[in-house]
Amino acid sequence: MAGPSATTGRSADRPWPVRRSFRVTFHDLDPLDHLNHAVYFPWMETLRCDYYLALTHATDPRSLDIIIAEATCRYLAPLRYGDEVVGEVAPAEPLGRTSFTLLYRFRHAVSSSVVARGRTVAVTYDYARATKVSIPDDRRRAFEADLVDPATEGW
């Protein structure tokens, strides 16, 4: 499902901290011969892991200390078999005490037009104690450095 490995870091031409390519496969198509809407959610999960694992310096997704409270996707244009899509992820302002929002942007690789936008709300979570916890200060600072204004991204 995913293309080349994710890239991280900011530059003037790439304000979002993580981007990854995905290709629409035959398996991803719905009966109307375009990308099934449900495919965006695993892509968002992959982007979230790319961003959050790098942020926490972890390599194993099982070590994630977050739980998803909400996931939304807005579909803006259809994709067809073989299309390449560039997905990006960034945290959105404002940050909560125990929760944060990640925004996802999906662009057609050739036209650069935005074909979908996603949003998740994640809660920092202590699985051993089964309770939410405050976002650690170092992570909060990293989020703040990467913040995207949701209003500029259609939210």
C-alpha positions as CSV (number, residue, x, y, z in Angstrom):
1,M,0.0,0.0,0.0
2,A,2.7,2.5,0.9
3,G,5.4,3.7,-1.5
4,P,8.8,4.9,-0.4
5,S,9.5,5.3,3.2
6,A,8.3,8.5,4.9
7,T,10.3,11.6,5.0
8,T,10.5,13.9,7.9
9,G,11.7,17.4,8.6
10,R,10.6,20.9,7.5
11,S,11.7,23.0,4.6
12,A,10.3,26.1,2.8
13,D,8.7,23.9,0.1
14,R,7.4,21.3,2.6
15,P,5.9,22.8,5.7
16,W,4.3,19.5,7.0
17,P,6.8,17.4,9.0
18,V,6.0,14.0,7.4
19,R,5.1,12.9,4.0
20,R,4.7,9.5,2.3
21,S,3.6,8.2,-1.1
22,F,0.7,5.7,-1.6
23,R,-0.4,4.0,-4.8
24,V,-4.0,3.1,-5.5
25,T,-4.1,-0.7,-6.0
26,F,-6.9,-2.8,-7.6
27,H,-7.8,-4.0,-4.1
28,D,-8.4,-0.4,-3.0
29,L,-11.2,0.2,-5.6
30,D,-14.9,0.2,-4.8
31,P,-17.7,-1.0,-7.2
32,L,-17.7,2.5,-8.8
33,D,-14.1,1.9,-9.9
34,H,-12.5,4.6,-7.7
35,L,-10.6,4.6,-4.4
36,N,-12.8,3.3,-1.6
37,H,-13.3,5.9,1.1
38,A,-12.2,3.4,3.9
39,V,-8.6,3.2,2.4
40,Y,-7.8,6.7,3.8
41,F,-8.0,5.5,7.4
42,P,-5.1,3.0,7.2
43,W,-3.1,5.6,5.3
44,M,-3.8,8.1,8.1
45,E,-2.7,5.4,10.6
46,T,0.6,4.8,8.7
47,L,1.3,8.6,8.6
48,R,0.5,8.9,12.3
49,C,2.9,6.1,13.1
50,D,5.6,7.7,10.9
51,Y,5.2,11.0,12.7
52,Y,4.7,9.8,16.2
53,L,7.3,7.1,16.3
54,A,10.0,9.5,15.0
55,L,8.8,12.0,17.6
56,T,9.2,9.5,20.5
57,H,12.4,7.9,19.0
58,A,10.6,4.6,19.1
59,T,10.7,1.9,16.3
60,D,7.8,-0.4,17.4
61,P,4.2,0.8,17.0
62,R,3.3,-1.4,20.0
63,S,5.1,1.1,22.1
64,L,2.8,4.0,21.2
65,D,1.3,5.7,24.2
66,I,-1.7,7.2,22.4
67,I,-5.3,6.1,21.8
68,I,-7.5,7.5,19.1
69,A,-10.6,9.2,20.3
70,E,-11.9,10.5,16.9
71,A,-11.2,10.0,13.2
72,T,-12.7,11.9,10.3
73,C,-12.0,12.2,6.6
74,R,-13.3,14.6,4.0
75,Y,-13.3,13.3,0.4
76,L,-12.7,16.0,-2.2
77,A,-12.0,14.1,-5.5
78,P,-12.0,10.5,-6.7
79,L,-8.8,8.6,-7.3
80,R,-8.4,5.7,-9.8
81,Y,-6.4,2.6,-10.1
82,G,-2.7,3.3,-10.4
83,D,-2.9,6.9,-9.1
84,E,-0.1,8.0,-6.8
85,V,-1.1,10.0,-3.7
86,V,1.1,12.0,-1.4
87,G,-0.1,11.9,2.2
88,E,1.1,14.4,4.8
89,V,0.6,14.7,8.5
90,A,1.0,17.5,11.1
91,P,-0.3,18.4,14.5
92,A,-3.0,21.1,14.6
93,E,-3.5,23.9,17.1
94,P,-4.6,24.2,19.8
95,L,-3.1,21.4,21.9
96,G,-5.0,20.0,24.8
97,R,-3.7,18.9,28.2
98,T,-4.0,15.2,27.3
99,S,-5.1,15.3,23.7
100,F,-3.8,16.6,20.4
101,T,-5.2,16.7,16.9
102,L,-3.4,15.5,13.8
103,L,-4.3,16.8,10.3
104,Y,-3.8,14.7,7.2
105,R,-3.6,16.1,3.6
106,F,-3.7,13.8,0.6
107,R,-2.6,15.2,-2.8
108,H,-2.7,13.7,-6.3
109,A,1.0,13.2,-7.0
110,V,0.8,14.5,-10.6
111,S,-1.6,17.4,-10.3
112,S,-0.9,18.3,-6.6
113,S,-4.6,18.9,-6.1
114,V,-5.9,18.0,-2.6
115,V,-8.1,14.9,-3.0
116,A,-8.9,14.3,0.8
117,R,-8.3,15.8,4.2
118,G,-8.3,13.8,7.4
119,R,-8.3,14.6,11.1
120,T,-7.7,12.5,14.2
121,V,-7.8,13.3,17.9
122,A,-5.3,11.3,19.9
123,V,-5.1,11.0,23.7
124,T,-1.9,10.3,25.5
125,Y,-2.6,7.1,27.4
126,D,-1.1,4.9,30.0
127,Y,-2.2,1.4,29.0
128,A,-0.8,-0.2,32.2
129,R,-3.0,2.0,34.3
130,A,-5.8,2.4,31.7
131,T,-6.0,6.2,32.1
132,K,-5.2,9.2,30.0
133,V,-2.1,11.2,31.0
134,S,-0.7,14.7,30.2
135,I,1.2,15.2,27.0
136,P,4.9,15.1,28.1
137,D,6.7,18.4,27.9
138,D,9.2,17.3,25.3
139,R,6.5,16.1,23.0
140,R,4.4,19.2,23.5
141,R,7.4,21.3,22.4
142,A,7.9,19.1,19.3
143,F,4.2,19.4,18.5
144,E,4.4,23.2,18.9
145,A,7.3,23.4,16.4
146,D,5.2,21.5,13.8
147,L,1.8,23.1,14.3
148,V,-0.5,23.7,11.3
149,D,-3.5,26.1,11.5
150,P,-6.6,24.0,10.9
151,A,-8.4,26.9,9.3
152,T,-5.9,27.1,6.5
153,E,-6.5,23.4,5.8
154,G,-10.2,23.4,5.5
155,W,-11.1,22.6,9.1
